[in-house]
């Protein structure tokens, strides 16, 4: 499966060039939540909205700070359900 992920080093350098050196300043600039930035900076899937917000804020094309990666899903054990719950 392909997914969109942030090129972290490129994003951090771009944000820093605008004076946005913390999660808080990056969140304020992009309109995204700090938790969202933390999540995508740690390699999790970037939503279309997050991609658009970052590209628009910093005036860059998708390829400047995002890439497609192939990921494999792992099957996890289903949660136990409680009868009568």
Secondary structure, 3 states (H helix, E strand, C coil): CEEEEECHHHHHHHHHHCCCCCHHHHHHHHCCCHHHHHHHHCCCCCCHHHHHHHHHHHCCCHHHHEEEEECCCCCCCCCCCCCCC
